Every structure is written in C-alpha cells, then in structure tokens.
C-alpha cells in the first residue's frame, strides 16, 4: 500500500520523504558539459537527487569556455550509467525517473557563443524545449539552472517576446526561476537588462575579469582556487576524499571525473531545490545548501561586464564559525557552512547505488513539536522542540538549534550583524530562547539540524520563524 502511495504521489509531481511532503520543483539544466570536469561531476550528483525534481530537460550548451560545440553525448553517457544503478537507488527512496524518460529529455542548444546565437532563425531543440516546458499547463514554476552560458534561455525568451503579446510574455517570464553560475557568455547581462521582472540568482560578472574569485558559488569547494578562502574543511571536497567516497562506487561513480580546478562549481544551482527541510527556493534570502542571496541592484564592479540597472537575487554575507575556530564572513560562507552535511549526503547516496537498504544509511526525519511559525513578546521565554524526530534505520539522533541571524529581519547591537542569539540547551531535543528586545516586529530564524549516528552521519532540518513583538 505504501509503495502504491509513493507511486501515486510521484506521478502527481509530489515528493514524500518520511514526514516531509512537498511539490517537486520543475527543473531544466543548461550545461556546457565537456568544457572542464566539473559539469560532469555536477551531473552525477544531480542524477542522485533526480527523485527530488521533476526533470524537464537536460540541455547541452556553449559558454565562454566551450564556444563552438555542445556535448549532449556526454550527458547521455552519464544518464546511461545512472540507468545501471537506478533500480538500486529505488530501493532506498521513491520517485527515481526511468532512464528512458531522462534520455528523452536530453537535447542541445546552438553550437555558437552567446548573443551570436540569439535572434531571428536561431531557434534550437533546446530553446524550443524551454518554451514547451514553460507553456505546459502546470502551475509550478520552472527552475532553469545554468551551468554554462544561458543563450539557449535567451533565445527562448527572444522568440516569446517577438511572437506574443506583452501580457503573454509577462506570464511566460513569471513562471521562470533562473540560477546562473556567474556570467559565462554575454547573454546573461542581456537577460537581466531586457526582462527586468525575470527571477534571477547570480554572482554577476565574467571569469576573465576575476568574477569567479568573488562569486558565492565557489564556496562549494573553491577554497584554494577561485575563492582562496579559509574556514571550511577542504579535505572533504578534495580528490582523495572523492576517490574514496564517490569514484570508487559503481558505474555512476566511475563517471565522476578527477577535479582539475574545483569540485562541482555548478552544483549550488540545484542544491537549494533538494527537499532537506532547510531551504525555501522562493526565498533565496533565507539560505540553504545552495547559498543565500539578497535582492538588490549590485554596485559597479571591475569584474562585471556592464553596470547593472535593476535588482535581482545576488551576493549576501554570512558570518560563520569555521573549522579553525575563527569567525569568517563572506558570500562563500553561505554555502560552505553546510559542507559537512551535503558531502555526507552525497557519499550516502553513492552507497545507495551499490548497496541494499539494510547496508546503507538514510536521512533522519526532523520534526517540530510546535508550529514552524511562533509569535512572542520581547523578553518572553520560548521553547523550541524537536519532538517526534526519528530515524528509519534506528540510529541515535543528535540535535542542534542554530540561530540563523542573517536570514531574519532582526539586527543585533553587537559587533557582528549575524551574531547568534543565545540558545539554551542548543544541543538537545528541547531548547529555549529569550525573545530579544525589539522596537518593532522582527523575525528571527532558528534552524533545527537533526543528525543520525549512521555511517556517514546524515542531517535533515526544520526552520522555525519567531516573530517578536515589542
């Protein structure tokens, strides 16, 4: 009966994992795969979580790093390796798409660079697929994760603007959610300028001008290359760890290439779409595995190709205690603060490709003993409860209550904007806070992290928003 329920929910585009149910996000991937190893790496991880998404298209594109060709064959090869392990994956969680279904969604954009592939007569199977997906009678937004250049999306929007009424164009644009990994061709700035209402997440700028060094996304693993930052645990994103925990595990692991620059620079574009209880994709300013972003017009920077003229979701700063015991504040910290959890999760899912259920670890279920939104008065004592949290494997659980200071509206009168409020008994199932003194209603975010003691330890989350009144 439970298996039938899972099948019914999956067919309806609904993801049900333990006690957490949510609508699956519709996802299109644009990838300049074959330009360097990291796109293939990200594709392996993406497919491990493909049961969390409604995968609508996997489109091979160009970029500044791959100007005159596309490589859909490389996508197909990785999907075929996924096909060899899909049955095993399905023993561990429901909803993994059939390999034939995914292969049918592999296509490509034009084999030309940037805006030279946008305009009259520049349609491609990829751009037509984007239009088809967005036009479908489905209320869910369409997330376009851009791992290379976005000119395939630009052509789709160019055609819709040229052939439809302004009202129809506005409806089309309203369904799109874009997360790009910097600007990897000149169509990114054009998209932001031409479609001012387009939901857009980016650390803007060109790599040739130094933009990658300043980007949030390199917090995934760029400690010693693009980012050159400290505070995070680099050992778990380096090749020796990846050899042991990823590459050595079955046919899909064998498709994960050696890192040349940094591990999986494109992966942040879909991490916030994973149903782990932490992120709310429509609220990039609340943060998650894929980083945290705020809505504003960026100031001119030397690495930006042009002056930005409208607000979009872009770099935000988190201040995080690093593994070295020091505080570190940067846009990169919005991602690397979660590194231990997302890498452990990756390793466990690779186990799922080769091990039976009883020999692998599965994530716990994080529950709250109260509503996820609470109201309190300044000075009032508030109990936070993880009552009902559980683990399907019978492992012991540990708890951590984290004040996510940057995610709420409250600004503390301390040396650090995001300095945490004191949480009493923060490492237990039931914790307590004292609502801070406020002059007007303020929101304060607390993250419950529930971690099992399996191998590797896995973490799931719940978010509590406390609105404090004077």
N, C-alpha and C positions, 0 to 999 in steps of 0.2 A: 504494500500500500504506500509506504514512504517513497519507494522508488518511482511509483506512478505519479506521486505528488511532485517529486523533483522534475520529472519529465514534463508535466503539465506547466509548471512554473517556468521552466527553461523555454518552452515553446512560446510562452507569453512574454518573453523578454524580462523575466523576473529572476533575480538571484536570491537563493535561500541558503544561507550557511549558518548552521547552528540556530541561534535565536535571532540572527540578523537578516532581515529581508529588505532588499532594495531593488529598484528598477535598474536593469543593466544599462550602462551608457552605450550609445551607438558610437562606434569608433572607426575612423579612417586613418590609415598610416600612409604618409608620404615619406619615402626613404631614398636617399642617394646611396643605397647599399652598393658595396664594392669600391667606394671611394677610399675607405680605410676599414680596419676590422670592427670598429665599434658598432656600426649599424647591424652587422650580422650578430654580434653579441646581444644587442637590444632585442632583435627579432626572436632569439631563443628565449629570453626572459618573457617577452610579450606573449608568446605562444603558451608558456607555462601558466599564464593567467588568463588565457583566452576564454575560459569559462566565466570570468568576471565581466566580459564585454560582449556586446553584440557587434562582432567584427563585420564591418560593411565593405571594406576594400583595403587591399594591400597594394599600394601603387609605387612602382619604381620610378624615380625622378632623377633630374640632374641637380647640380649645385655648382658653386664656385670651385669645388674640389673634383667634380665629375661633370664637365661642361657639355660633352658631345655624345654621351651614350647613357642608356639606362640598363639595369641588370635585373629584370624580373625573374630570370632563370635562377639567380641566387636565392631569391625569396622562395621559389618553388622547391628548391633543394632542401631548405630548412623546414618548410612545411611538410615535405615528404618524410623527413626524419621525425618530425612531430607525429606523423601518421603511424610510425613504427611503435610509438610509446603511448598513443592516445588511449588504448584500451586499459593500460596500466594506470594512467592518470585518472581515468574514470572510476577506478576502484576507490579513490581517495576523496574526490569531490565531484558532485554532479555538474552537468552542463557543458562539458568539453565538446566543441564542434567537431563534426566529422571532417576528415582530411579532404574529401572530395568537395565539401562545402567551402573550405578555405581556399583550395586550389582554384575554384571557380571565381574567387574574388581577387585573384592576383592579376594585375594589369599594369599599364605604364603610361607615363606622360610623354611629351615630345622630347626627342633627344637633342635639345638645344638649351642654351643658357638663358635664364632669367626672362626679362621682358621681350627678348627677341622671339620667344615662343608664346607671346600673348597678343591677341588681336584677330582680325579677320582671317579666316582659313586656318587658324592654329588649334582647332579642337583636336583632342586626342582621346583614346579609350579611357584614360584616367580622368580627364576633365569631364567627359560625358558621364562617367560613373559617379562622380561627385554630385552632378546635377540630379541624376536619377535617384540617388540616396536621399538627398535633401527634399526632393519633391514627393517622396513617398508619404502616404497618409499615415503618419506616425507622430504622436505629439512629443516624443523625446527629442532633445537637441542632438545635433551631430557634432561630435568632437573630432577635429582634424589635428592629428599630432604630426608635426612637421619636423622630420629628422634631417632634411636637406634643404633644398630650395622649394619655396611654395608656389612656383609659377603655374603648376597644374591647377591649384586652387584659384590663382589669379585669372587663368583662362576661363574657368567655370563662372566666376563672378563677372568677368568681362562680357561673356555671352549673355548671361541673365540680364545684365544692365542694358545690353544692346537690343534685346529682343522682347523685353517685358516692360510693363508699366512700372512707374516708381513705387506704387503700392505693392505690387508683386515682388519687386526687388527687395523692398523693406522686409516683407515676410520671409523671403529666402534668407537674407542676411541674419535675421533674428533667430534662425534655427542653428546657426553655426557657432561653434566654440573652438577657437584656434589656440594651440600652444606650440610656439616655434622655438627651436634651439638656435638662438641668435638670428642674424640675417645672413643666409647662405646664398642669396642672389639678390638682384635689385628689385624683385617683385614684392618683397616684404614691406619695405617703405611705401611702395605704391599702394599696396592693400590698405595699410593703415591710413594713408592720406585720402584715398579715394572712397573708402567705406567707413566713415567716422563712427558708425554705430556697431561695427564688427567687434564682437567679443574677442579680445586678443591678449594673450600672455606672451611676453618676450623680455629678454635682456637684449635690447636692440644693439645693432652695430655689426661691423664686418670683422672677421678674424684677422684679415690683413692689416687692419688698423689697430689691433690689440683688443678687440671687443671680448674675445673668449676669456682673456685674463680677468675681465671684470664681471663676467656673467654669473648668474646664480646657478645655472645648471651644472657648471663644473664642480660644484660641491658634491656631486655624485661620487667622484673619485679623483678629481684633478689636483690633489694636494701638491704634487711635485712636478706638474707640467703646466697646464693653463693657469691654474689658480695660484699655486705656490703659497698655500696657506697651511697653518698648523692647528692643532687641537683635536683633530679626528684620528681614528685608528686606520692608518693607511694599510696595515698588513692584511686586512680583510678585503681589500679591493686590488691587491697586487697579484701578479701572475702565479706565484707559488700557492697561494690560497685558492685561486681559481682552478689551478691544475688539480688540486685535491678534491675540492668540493663541487666543481661544475664539470670540467672537461673529462674527468675520469668516469662519468656516469652515463653509460649507454649511448645510443645513436644520436640523441639530441644534444647531449653534452659534447659529443665529438664534433658537432657543427659550431661550437663556440671557439672562435679563433684566439690566438695569443694577442694580448694587448700591445699596441705599439705606442700610443700616446696616452690615452686614459681609458679606463673601463667605461663602456656604455654611456657615452656622453648624451645619447638621445633618450635614455630611459626615463629621466624626470618628466618627459612629456606625457607619460601614461601612469606614473606611479600614483598620482592623486585620484585616479579612476578606480583603483583597486579597492574592493569592499573590505576594509580592515577596521572600520569604525572610527577612523581618525579624521579623514578629510571630508569636506563638503565641496564637491567640484565647482559648484556655482559661486562659492565664496573663497577665492584664492587667498584672500587676506586672513583666513583662519588657519592656513598651514596644513601640511601633511608631508608624506614621504617625498612628494614631488616638489616640495618647497613652499614658500609663502610669498605672495605678491600683493602690492597695493596699487590702487587706481589713481593715477595722476599723470600729468604730462612731464616726461623726463626733461631735465635741463640739457642744453647742448654739451656734447662730449666729443673729444677728438676722435674716438673710435666709431662714432655714429656717422652714417653716410649722409644724413641730412638733418635739419632741425625738425624735431617732432612738433606737430601742430595740434595734437589732440591727446587727451588722456587715454591710457589703456592699462592693463594689469602688468606691472613691471617691478623692478627690484625693490625688495624690502629687507630690513636688517633684523636679525635675531641675535640676542646675546646668550651664549650657551656655555656651560661648564665643559671644558674639553677633557680628554683622557689624561692630559698633562696636569690637571688640577687648576688650570687657569681659565679665566673668562675670555671668550672670543666673540667678537661682534662682527658679523658680515652677512651679506646676502647668501653666501655659500653655506653658512651655518644653518640656514633654514632647511637645508637638505641633509647635510652630514650629521646633524643632531640625531637622526633616525637610522644611521648607517648600520649599527649592530643588528637592529631588528630587520631591516629589509634584506640584508645579506643572509642572516639566518633563515629567513623565509625562502629566499632563493635556493639555498642549499637543501632545505627540506623538500621543496617541490622537485628538485632534481632527483632526490631519493624516490619520490613518487613515480618517476619514470621507470624505475628498475626494481622496486621492492613491493611486496604485498602490504596490505593495510597494516597488519599486525606488527610489521618490522619497521614502520616509519612513524615519524611524529606528525601531529596535526594540530592546528592552532586551537587555543582555548576559546571559550565564548565569554566575552566580557559583558557583564550585566550591571545595571544600576538598581539599587534598592529604592529609588525615588525617581521623579521625572527628570528629564535631561535639562529642563529649564526651571530655575528656582528664583524666587523673589526674597529679598532680605533687606532689613534696615541697617544703617550704619551701626556698628558695634554688636550686632546680633550674631550669636553663635550658630553656625550652620554645619550639620553633619553630612558628610559625603559617604555614601555606602556602595560597595561593590557586591552586595548580597545577591546571590543567585548565579554568580560567575562559576564556570565549570570547565571541565576538560574531558573530551570524549575518550582519550587514552587512559584516563585515570591518573594522570600525573599531578603532582603537587603544584600549587599556584603561589606566585608571589605578586604583590601589588605595589604600585607606585602612583601617587597622586601628584600631578605636575601642574603648577600654575603657569599657564601659557600667557605671560604678561603682554606680549606684543599683539596677540590676537584680539584682545578686548579693547574697550574704549578707555579704560582706566589708565592714567599716567601717575605713577608713584613719585612722591617727592623724595627720591633717593638719587644716588649717583648713576644709577642705571635705569633707563626707561623701562626695560623689561624685567627688572629685578623681581624675583618671586616673592609673593606673599608667604608668610609663614603658614605651613600646613602641619598641624599637629598629627602625629602618628601617620605620616605620609607613606610609610611602607607597610601599612596594614589594610585589612579589608574596609575598616571604617575609620575615616579621618575627620578632622574638624578644622574649620577656619573661623576666624572672626572677621565679619564683613568690615571692610575699611571705611574710614570716614570719607564722605563724598559731599560735594556741594550741589550736585545734580545727579540724576540717574546715570549710572555707569554699568557697563557689562564687564564681567570678569570670567575668563575661560579657565576651566580646570580639565586636564586630560587624565583619565584613568587608564593606566597601562597594566594589563594583566598578562603575566608571563608564566608559561609552564616550565617544569624542570625536565622536559624531554631532551632528546639529542637530535638536532640542535634546539635550544630553547626558542619558543615562538611566542610572539606578542600580539595581542589584539587590544583595541582601545574603545573607550566611550568618552564623549565630550559632554561636560556639564557647563552650562552658561548661567552664572549667577548675576541677576540684575540687582544692583544695590541702590537703595533709595536713601535720601538724607533722613 
